[in-house]
Amino acid sequence: MATTAQLPNVLSRSRLDAEIRTGELLKVWPGVYSAAEPDDDIRSRAVEIYSLTGIRLSA
């Protein structure tokens, strides 16, 4: 799991767009992406990311 702020540090913008488009990266919440299918645990961790980073999450 990574935030949109973290992803450009490891992926180029074109590669990031391609991975989102092909489903290699899945949007968990706005600003939070995961390579694994989001389940309750991943969604719960996304809330932790919110509390640590201040990313605004919406349901």
Buried (B, 14 or more C-beta within 10 A) or exposed (E): BBBEEBBEEEBEEEBBEEBBEEEEBBEBBEBBBBEEEBEEEBBEBBEEBBEEEEBEBEE
